[in-house]
């Protein structure tokens, strides 16, 4: 959810539009567009985790950030994912 908080209102709406496209492109189980459209940042993060596996939700989110040219968020997420993977190895 923290990553979605970093998006301004316009970017957040764009994120939702890209999410809809990504879900259709990948042929994934649909989330109600009405739910997505009215969802807050926290609600949207919860919807993603409710409907998709964590890795799948992360992968979609990172692809969307890439489409939005938010390299800062991609880099932060990459570092966090790497750190979590390292901790699991210990």
MOPAC internal coordinates of N, CA, C and O (Angstrom, degrees):
PM7 1SCF
backbone

  N    0.0000 0     0.00 0     0.00 0    0    0    0
  C    1.4458 1     0.00 0     0.00 0    1    0    0
  C    1.5252 1   110.57 1     0.00 0    2    1    0
  O    1.2310 1   120.25 1   147.00 1    3    2    1
  N    1.3343 1   117.12 1   -33.00 1    3    2    1
  C    1.4685 1   120.22 1  -177.90 1    5    3    2
  C    1.5154 1   110.55 1   -55.21 1    6    5    3
  O    1.2310 1   120.25 1   140.76 1    7    6    5
  N    1.3147 1   117.13 1   -39.24 1    7    6    5
  C    1.4563 1   121.35 1  -177.99 1    9    7    6
  C    1.5246 1   111.27 1   -65.58 1   10    9    7
  O    1.2310 1   120.03 1   142.39 1   11   10    9
  N    1.3070 1   117.55 1   -37.61 1   11   10    9
  C    1.4592 1   120.88 1   177.32 1   13   11   10
  C    1.5205 1   111.19 1   -68.81 1   14   13   11
  O    1.2310 1   120.33 1   149.41 1   15   14   13
  N    1.3335 1   116.98 1   -30.59 1   15   14   13
  C    1.4652 1   121.67 1   177.35 1   17   15   14
  C    1.5245 1   111.62 1   -64.81 1   18   17   15
  O    1.2310 1   120.57 1   155.12 1   19   18   17
  N    1.3213 1   116.52 1   -24.88 1   19   18   17
  C    1.4616 1   121.24 1  -179.16 1   21   19   18
  C    1.5291 1   112.74 1   -76.09 1   22   21   19
  O    1.2310 1   120.43 1   168.46 1   23   22   21
  N    1.3175 1   116.78 1   -11.54 1   23   22   21
  C    1.4670 1   121.20 1   179.65 1   25   23   22
  C    1.5215 1   110.38 1   -87.20 1   26   25   23
  O    1.2310 1   120.50 1   -43.31 1   27   26   25
  N    1.3345 1   116.65 1   136.69 1   27   26   25
  C    1.4570 1   118.02 1   173.81 1   29   27   26
  C    1.5311 1   108.35 1   -74.52 1   30   29   27
  O    1.2310 1   120.43 1    -3.23 1   31   30   29
  N    1.3093 1   116.79 1   176.77 1   31   30   29
  C    1.4695 1   120.97 1  -173.62 1   33   31   30
  C    1.5369 1   111.16 1   -59.55 1   34   33   31
  O    1.2310 1   120.18 1   135.96 1   35   34   33
  N    1.3208 1   117.25 1   -44.04 1   35   34   33
  C    1.4664 1   121.35 1  -179.37 1   37   35   34
  C    1.5296 1   110.56 1   -65.26 1   38   37   35
  O    1.2310 1   120.56 1   136.95 1   39   38   37
  N    1.3283 1   116.54 1   -43.05 1   39   38   37
  C    1.4680 1   120.65 1   178.74 1   41   39   38
  C    1.5308 1   111.01 1   -64.64 1   42   41   39
  O    1.2310 1   120.44 1   142.11 1   43   42   41
  N    1.3294 1   116.76 1   -37.89 1   43   42   41
  C    1.4565 1   120.70 1  -179.88 1   45   43   42
  C    1.5275 1   110.52 1   -64.31 1   46   45   43
  O    1.2310 1   120.39 1   139.12 1   47   46   45
  N    1.3250 1   116.85 1   -40.88 1   47   46   45
  C    1.4648 1   119.91 1   176.89 1   49   47   46
  C    1.5317 1   110.24 1   -65.07 1   50   49   47
  O    1.2310 1   120.34 1   140.70 1   51   50   49
  N    1.3139 1   116.96 1   -39.30 1   51   50   49
  C    1.4671 1   121.69 1   177.77 1   53   51   50
  C    1.5341 1   109.37 1   -64.38 1   54   53   51
  O    1.2310 1   120.44 1   139.67 1   55   54   53
  N    1.3323 1   116.76 1   -40.33 1   55   54   53
  C    1.4639 1   121.29 1   177.36 1   57   55   54
  C    1.5274 1   109.85 1   -57.12 1   58   57   55
  O    1.2310 1   120.40 1   134.56 1   59   58   57
  N    1.3079 1   116.83 1   -45.44 1   59   58   57
  C    1.4713 1   121.18 1  -179.82 1   61   59   58
  C    1.5300 1   111.04 1   -61.40 1   62   61   59
  O    1.2310 1   120.55 1   138.04 1   63   62   61
  N    1.3257 1   116.56 1   -41.96 1   63   62   61
  C    1.4654 1   120.22 1   178.86 1   65   63   62
  C    1.5322 1   110.80 1   -63.86 1   66   65   63
  O    1.2310 1   120.55 1   135.40 1   67   66   65
  N    1.3285 1   116.56 1   -44.60 1   67   66   65
  C    1.4678 1   120.26 1   177.41 1   69   67   66
  C    1.5243 1   110.79 1   -63.45 1   70   69   67
  O    1.2310 1   120.27 1   142.99 1   71   70   69
  N    1.3321 1   117.10 1   -37.01 1   71   70   69
  C    1.4611 1   121.13 1   179.24 1   73   71   70
  C    1.5294 1   109.89 1   -61.00 1   74   73   71
  O    1.2310 1   120.72 1   134.32 1   75   74   73
  N    1.3071 1   116.23 1   -45.68 1   75   74   73
  C    1.4632 1   120.38 1   179.18 1   77   75   74
  C    1.5323 1   110.16 1   -58.68 1   78   77   75
  O    1.2310 1   120.43 1   134.78 1   79   78   77
  N    1.3275 1   116.79 1   -45.22 1   79   78   77
  C    1.4576 1   121.45 1   179.18 1   81   79   78
  C    1.5308 1   111.53 1   -63.75 1   82   81   79
  O    1.2310 1   120.72 1   137.71 1   83   82   81
  N    1.3296 1   116.23 1   -42.29 1   83   82   81
  C    1.4680 1   121.10 1  -177.89 1   85   83   82
  C    1.5275 1   110.78 1   -65.11 1   86   85   83
  O    1.2310 1   120.30 1   138.43 1   87   86   85
  N    1.3064 1   117.03 1   -41.57 1   87   86   85
  C    1.4645 1   121.32 1   178.72 1   89   87   86
  C    1.5288 1   110.08 1   -61.82 1   90   89   87
  O    1.2310 1   120.70 1   135.24 1   91   90   89
  N    1.3302 1   116.27 1   -44.76 1   91   90   89
  C    1.4683 1   120.51 1   178.50 1   93   91   90
  C    1.5254 1   110.88 1   -64.89 1   94   93   91
  O    1.2310 1   120.54 1   135.88 1   95   94   93
  N    1.3295 1   116.57 1   -44.12 1   95   94   93
  C    1.4661 1   121.83 1  -178.79 1   97   95   94
  C    1.5281 1   111.61 1   -60.68 1   98   97   95
  O    1.2310 1   120.65 1   138.47 1   99   98   97
  N    1.3270 1   116.37 1   -41.53 1   99   98   97
  C    1.4625 1   120.88 1  -177.96 1  101   99   98
  C    1.5286 1   112.73 1   -83.52 1  102  101   99
  O    1.2310 1   120.29 1   170.90 1  103  102  101
  N    1.3379 1   117.05 1    -9.10 1  103  102  101
  C    1.4586 1   120.76 1  -179.75 1  105  103  102
  C    1.5191 1   112.54 1    67.59 1  106  105  103
  O    1.2310 1   120.79 1  -145.21 1  107  106  105
  N    1.3281 1   116.09 1    34.79 1  107  106  105
  C    1.4628 1   120.59 1  -178.04 1  109  107  106
  C    1.5239 1   111.41 1   -85.79 1  110  109  107
  O    1.2310 1   121.69 1   -14.50 1  111  110  109
  N    1.3130 1   114.36 1   165.50 1  111  110  109
  C    1.4587 1   121.19 1   175.37 1  113  111  110
  C    1.5325 1   107.59 1   -57.18 1  114  113  111
  O    1.2310 1   121.28 1   -49.90 1  115  114  113
  N    1.3059 1   115.15 1   130.10 1  115  114  113
  C    1.4593 1   120.44 1  -175.70 1  117  115  114
  C    1.5256 1   112.80 1   -74.71 1  118  117  115
  O    1.2310 1   121.77 1   -37.79 1  119  118  117
  N    1.3160 1   114.22 1   142.21 1  119  118  117
  C    1.4588 1   121.60 1   167.04 1  121  119  118
  C    1.5234 1   104.36 1   -99.72 1  122  121  119
  O    1.2310 1   120.14 1   -40.22 1  123  122  121
  N    1.2997 1   117.34 1   139.78 1  123  122  121
  C    1.4560 1   121.26 1   179.29 1  125  123  122
  C    1.5330 1   109.82 1   -55.48 1  126  125  123
  O    1.2310 1   120.63 1   -55.62 1  127  126  125
  N    1.3436 1   116.41 1   124.38 1  127  126  125
  C    1.4653 1   120.36 1   179.73 1  129  127  126
  C    1.5263 1   110.45 1   -60.88 1  130  129  127
  O    1.2310 1   119.92 1   147.14 1  131  130  129
  N    1.3351 1   117.76 1   -32.86 1  131  130  129
  C    1.4605 1   121.36 1   177.55 1  133  131  130
  C    1.5245 1   109.97 1   -61.84 1  134  133  131
  O    1.2310 1   120.72 1   137.29 1  135  134  133
  N    1.3449 1   116.22 1   -42.71 1  135  134  133
  C    1.4679 1   120.19 1   177.86 1  137  135  134
  C    1.5239 1   111.24 1   -63.75 1  138  137  135
  O    1.2310 1   120.94 1   135.34 1  139  138  137
  N    1.3278 1   115.80 1   -44.66 1  139  138  137
  C    1.4698 1   120.40 1  -179.35 1  141  139  138
  C    1.5172 1   109.87 1   -63.52 1  142  141  139
  O    1.2310 1   120.70 1   133.80 1  143  142  141
  N    1.3071 1   116.27 1   -46.20 1  143  142  141
  C    1.4640 1   121.61 1  -175.51 1  145  143  142
  C    1.5316 1   111.89 1   -59.52 1  146  145  143
  O    1.2310 1   120.20 1   138.60 1  147  146  145
  N    1.3326 1   117.23 1   -41.40 1  147  146  145
  C    1.4680 1   119.99 1  -176.68 1  149  147  146
  C    1.5378 1   112.98 1   -91.32 1  150  149  147
  O    1.2310 1   120.26 1   176.24 1  151  150  149
  N    1.3182 1   117.10 1    -3.76 1  151  150  149
  C    1.4698 1   121.20 1  -174.57 1  153  151  150
  C    1.5271 1   112.49 1   -70.15 1  154  153  151
  O    1.2310 1   121.68 1   -41.00 1  155  154  153
  N    1.3178 1   114.40 1   139.00 1  155  154  153
  C    1.4641 1   120.81 1   170.27 1  157  155  154
  C    1.5254 1   106.75 1   -76.44 1  158  157  155
  O    1.2310 1   120.23 1    -2.85 1  159  158  157
  N    1.3058 1   117.16 1   177.15 1  159  158  157
  C    1.4573 1   120.56 1   178.07 1  161  159  158
  C    1.5264 1   111.14 1   -60.55 1  162  161  159
  O    1.2310 1   120.96 1   135.13 1  163  162  161
  N    1.3238 1   115.77 1   -44.87 1  163  162  161
  C    1.4672 1   120.17 1   179.27 1  165  163  162
  C    1.5273 1   111.02 1   -65.26 1  166  165  163
  O    1.2310 1   120.58 1   136.71 1  167  166  165
  N    1.3184 1   116.50 1   -43.29 1  167  166  165
  C    1.4666 1   120.79 1   178.88 1  169  167  166
  C    1.5252 1   111.57 1   -61.06 1  170  169  167
  O    1.2310 1   120.80 1   138.55 1  171  170  169
  N    1.3379 1   116.08 1   -41.45 1  171  170  169
  C    1.4603 1   119.74 1  -179.08 1  173  171  170
  C    1.5251 1   111.05 1   -65.95 1  174  173  171
  O    1.2310 1   120.32 1   137.33 1  175  174  173
  N    1.3228 1   116.99 1   -42.67 1  175  174  173
  C    1.4688 1   120.44 1   177.50 1  177  175  174
  C    1.5290 1   109.72 1   -59.70 1  178  177  175
  O    1.2310 1   120.30 1   137.59 1  179  178  177
  N    1.3282 1   117.02 1   -42.41 1  179  178  177
  C    1.4644 1   120.90 1   179.18 1  181  179  178
  C    1.5294 1   111.77 1   -67.00 1  182  181  179
  O    1.2310 1   120.11 1   142.10 1  183  182  181
  N    1.3351 1   117.39 1   -37.90 1  183  182  181
  C    1.4694 1   120.73 1   177.34 1  185  183  182
  C    1.5256 1   111.10 1   -62.27 1  186  185  183
  O    1.2310 1   120.91 1   136.67 1  187  186  185
  N    1.3284 1   115.87 1   -43.33 1  187  186  185
  C    1.4673 1   119.73 1   179.60 1  189  187  186
  C    1.5205 1   110.97 1   -60.35 1  190  189  187
  O    1.2310 1   120.82 1   135.34 1  191  190  189
  N    1.3295 1   116.04 1   -44.66 1  191  190  189
  C    1.4621 1   119.63 1  -178.28 1  193  191  190
  C    1.5313 1   112.11 1   -73.28 1  194  193  191
  O    1.2310 1   120.53 1   153.53 1  195  194  193
  N    1.3153 1   116.59 1   -26.47 1  195  194  193
  C    1.4673 1   120.80 1   178.04 1  197  195  194
  C    1.5359 1   110.94 1   -71.74 1  198  197  195
  O    1.2310 1   120.58 1   141.11 1  199  198  197
  N    1.3436 1   116.50 1   -38.89 1  199  198  197
  C    1.4602 1   121.11 1  -173.40 1  201  199  198
  C    1.5263 1   114.67 1   -94.81 1  202  201  199
  O    1.2310 1   120.36 1   159.00 1  203  202  201
  N    1.3241 1   116.92 1   -21.00 1  203  202  201
  C    1.4611 1   120.21 1  -174.61 1  205  203  202
  C    1.5198 1   110.54 1  -134.27 1  206  205  203
  O    1.2310 1   121.25 1   -21.82 1  207  206  205
  N    1.3267 1   115.21 1   158.18 1  207  206  205
  C    1.4565 1   119.66 1   175.26 1  209  207  206
  C    1.5260 1   108.33 1   -66.99 1  210  209  207
  O    1.2310 1   121.02 1   -24.52 1  211  210  209
  N    1.3216 1   115.65 1   155.48 1  211  210  209
  C    1.4677 1   120.52 1  -175.94 1  213  211  210
  C    1.5281 1   112.26 1   -56.15 1  214  213  211
  O    1.2310 1   120.24 1   134.61 1  215  214  213
  N    1.3338 1   117.14 1   -45.39 1  215  214  213
  C    1.4642 1   120.22 1  -179.11 1  217  215  214
  C    1.5237 1   111.05 1   -63.37 1  218  217  215
  O    1.2310 1   120.50 1   138.61 1  219  218  217
  N    1.3052 1   116.64 1   -41.39 1  219  218  217
  C    1.4600 1   121.13 1   179.94 1  221  219  218
  C    1.5344 1   110.46 1   -64.29 1  222  221  219
  O    1.2310 1   120.45 1   138.36 1  223  222  221
  N    1.3291 1   116.74 1   -41.64 1  223  222  221
  C    1.4656 1   121.06 1   178.31 1  225  223  222
  C    1.5328 1   110.48 1   -63.80 1  226  225  223
  O    1.2310 1   120.51 1   137.14 1  227  226  225
  N    1.3411 1   116.63 1   -42.86 1  227  226  225
  C    1.4678 1   121.00 1   177.40 1  229  227  226
  C    1.5182 1   110.76 1   -62.64 1  230  229  227
  O    1.2310 1   120.28 1   134.39 1  231  230  229
  N    1.3280 1   117.06 1   -45.61 1  231  230  229
  C    1.4581 1   120.87 1  -178.20 1  233  231  230
  C    1.5312 1   110.88 1   -60.39 1  234  233  231
  O    1.2310 1   120.34 1   135.89 1  235  234  233
  N    1.3198 1   116.96 1   -44.11 1  235  234  233
  C    1.4631 1   120.52 1   178.55 1  237  235  234
  C    1.5248 1   110.75 1   -63.85 1  238  237  235
  O    1.2310 1   120.94 1   135.91 1  239  238  237
  N    1.3148 1   115.81 1   -44.09 1  239  238  237
  C    1.4636 1   120.65 1  -179.28 1  241  239  238
  C    1.5184 1   110.72 1   -61.14 1  242  241  239
  O    1.2310 1   120.30 1   135.77 1  243  242  241
  N    1.3236 1   117.03 1   -44.23 1  243  242  241
  C    1.4642 1   120.46 1  -179.61 1  245  243  242
  C    1.5315 1   111.13 1   -66.04 1  246  245  243
  O    1.2310 1   120.18 1   141.06 1  247  246  245
  N    1.3314 1   117.27 1   -38.94 1  247  246  245
  C    1.4717 1   120.19 1   176.83 1  249  247  246
  C    1.5220 1   110.75 1   -61.84 1  250  249  247
  O    1.2310 1   120.99 1   139.13 1  251  250  249
  N    1.3184 1   115.72 1   -40.87 1  251  250  249
  C    1.4647 1   119.96 1  -179.79 1  253  251  250
  C    1.5259 1   110.51 1   -67.62 1  254  253  251
  O    1.2310 1   120.15 1   138.14 1  255  254  253
  N    1.3317 1   117.32 1   -41.86 1  255  254  253
  C    1.4646 1   119.45 1   176.73 1  257  255  254
  C    1.5188 1   110.53 1   -60.55 1  258  257  255
  O    1.2310 1   120.53 1   143.71 1  259  258  257
  N    1.3281 1   116.58 1   -36.29 1  259  258  257
  C    1.4568 1   120.67 1   177.90 1  261  259  258
  C    1.5341 1   109.99 1   -64.25 1  262  261  259
  O    1.2310 1   120.26 1   135.09 1  263  262  261
  N    1.3123 1   117.11 1   -44.91 1  263  262  261
  C    1.4612 1   121.22 1   178.21 1  265  263  262
  C    1.5280 1   111.48 1   -62.31 1  266  265  263
  O    1.2310 1   120.89 1   150.27 1  267  266  265
  N    1.3379 1   115.90 1   -29.73 1  267  266  265
  C    1.4604 1   121.51 1  -179.26 1  269  267  266
  C    1.5307 1   112.22 1   -88.01 1  270  269  267
  O    1.2310 1   120.74 1  -179.45 1  271  270  269
  N    1.3163 1   116.19 1     0.55 1  271  270  269
  C    1.4752 1   122.04 1  -177.58 1  273  271  270
  C    1.5306 1   112.60 1    59.46 1  274  273  271
  O    1.2310 1   120.66 1  -141.92 1  275  274  273
  N    1.3351 1   116.35 1    38.08 1  275  274  273
  C    1.4702 1   120.84 1   176.69 1  277  275  274
  C    1.5238 1   108.62 1  -100.92 1  278  277  275
  O    1.2310 1   121.18 1  -111.60 1  279  278  277
  N    1.3270 1   115.35 1    68.40 1  279  278  277
  C    1.4566 1   121.89 1  -178.95 1  281  279  278
  C    1.5169 1   111.73 1   -61.74 1  282  281  279
  O    1.2310 1   120.43 1   149.54 1  283  282  281
  N    1.3306 1   116.78 1   -30.46 1  283  282  281
  C    1.4618 1   120.50 1   178.70 1  285  283  282
  C    1.5253 1   111.11 1   -60.13 1  286  285  283
  O    1.2310 1   120.69 1   137.52 1  287  286  285
  N    1.3254 1   116.29 1   -42.48 1  287  286  285
  C    1.4667 1   120.13 1  -179.61 1  289  287  286
  C    1.5262 1   111.38 1   -72.76 1  290  289  287
  O    1.2310 1   120.44 1   144.45 1  291  290  289
  N    1.3171 1   116.76 1   -35.55 1  291  290  289
  C    1.4677 1   120.95 1   177.54 1  293  291  290
  C    1.5279 1   109.50 1   -63.12 1  294  293  291
  O    1.2310 1   120.30 1   135.63 1  295  294  293
  N    1.3154 1   117.04 1   -44.37 1  295  294  293
  C    1.4679 1   120.99 1  -179.54 1  297  295  294
  C    1.5244 1   111.63 1   -65.40 1  298  297  295
  O    1.2310 1   120.14 1   136.17 1  299  298  297
  N    1.3379 1   117.33 1   -43.83 1  299  298  297
  C    1.4685 1   120.52 1   178.37 1  301  299  298
  C    1.5267 1   110.70 1   -61.94 1  302  301  299
  O    1.2310 1   120.64 1   135.36 1  303  302  301
  N    1.3136 1   116.39 1   -44.64 1  303  302  301
  C    1.4668 1   120.79 1   179.74 1  305  303  302
  C    1.5234 1   110.33 1   -63.68 1  306  305  303
  O    1.2310 1   120.34 1   138.02 1  307  306  305
  N    1.3267 1   116.95 1   -41.98 1  307  306  305
  C    1.4648 1   120.74 1   178.61 1  309  307  306
  C    1.5175 1   112.06 1   -59.92 1  310  309  307
  O    1.2310 1   120.71 1   136.91 1  311  310  309
  N    1.3280 1   116.25 1   -43.09 1  311  310  309
  C    1.4733 1   120.13 1   177.89 1  313  311  310
  C    1.5228 1   111.21 1   -64.37 1  314  313  311
  O    1.2310 1   120.68 1   139.31 1  315  314  313
  N    1.3265 1   116.31 1   -40.69 1  315  314  313
  C    1.4693 1   120.36 1   179.94 1  317  315  314
  C    1.5227 1   111.19 1   -66.08 1  318  317  315
  O    1.2310 1   120.53 1   136.46 1  319  318  317
  N    1.3109 1   116.60 1   -43.54 1  319  318  317
  C    1.4634 1   121.03 1   179.46 1  321  319  318
  C    1.5259 1   109.79 1   -63.10 1  322  321  319
  O    1.2310 1   120.51 1   136.66 1  323  322  321
  N    1.3238 1   116.64 1   -43.34 1  323  322  321
  C    1.4741 1   120.99 1   179.12 1  325  323  322
  C    1.5273 1   110.59 1   -62.46 1  326  325  323
  O    1.2310 1   120.54 1   138.29 1  327  326  325
  N    1.3267 1   116.57 1   -41.71 1  327  326  325
  C    1.4711 1   119.91 1   179.83 1  329  327  326
  C    1.5172 1   111.28 1   -65.96 1  330  329  327
  O    1.2310 1   120.27 1   139.95 1  331  330  329
  N    1.3276 1   117.10 1   -40.05 1  331  330  329
  C    1.4679 1   120.15 1   178.41 1  333  331  330
  C    1.5198 1   110.72 1   -65.38 1  334  333  331
  O    1.2310 1   120.37 1   140.14 1  335  334  333
  N    1.3211 1   116.90 1   -39.86 1  335  334  333
  C    1.4633 1   120.97 1   178.51 1  337  335  334
  C    1.5192 1   110.27 1   -63.59 1  338  337  335
  O    1.2310 1   120.44 1   139.51 1  339  338  337
  N    1.3268 1   116.77 1   -40.49 1  339  338  337
  C    1.4653 1   121.96 1   179.71 1  341  339  338
  C    1.5350 1   110.14 1   -64.60 1  342  341  339
  O    1.2310 1   120.82 1   136.37 1  343  342  341
  N    1.3199 1   116.04 1   -43.63 1  343  342  341
  C    1.4749 1   119.98 1  -179.95 1  345  343  342
  C    1.5211 1   110.67 1   -62.74 1  346  345  343
  O    1.2310 1   120.10 1   141.82 1  347  346  345
  N    1.3247 1   117.41 1   -38.18 1  347  346  345
  C    1.4809 1   120.70 1   179.72 1  349  347  346
  C    1.5383 1   110.69 1   -65.43 1  350  349  347
  O    1.2310 1   120.94 1   150.16 1  351  350  349
  N    1.3311 1   115.81 1   -29.84 1  351  350  349
  C    1.4710 1   119.53 1   179.62 1  353  351  350
  C    1.5320 1   112.43 1   -72.78 1  354  353  351
  O    1.2310 1   120.74 1   153.31 1  355  354  353
  N    1.3130 1   116.19 1   -26.69 1  355  354  353
  C    1.4780 1   120.20 1  -175.84 1  357  355  354
  C    1.5039 1   111.87 1   -73.92 1  358  357  355
  O    1.2310 1   120.10 1   180.00 1  359  358  357

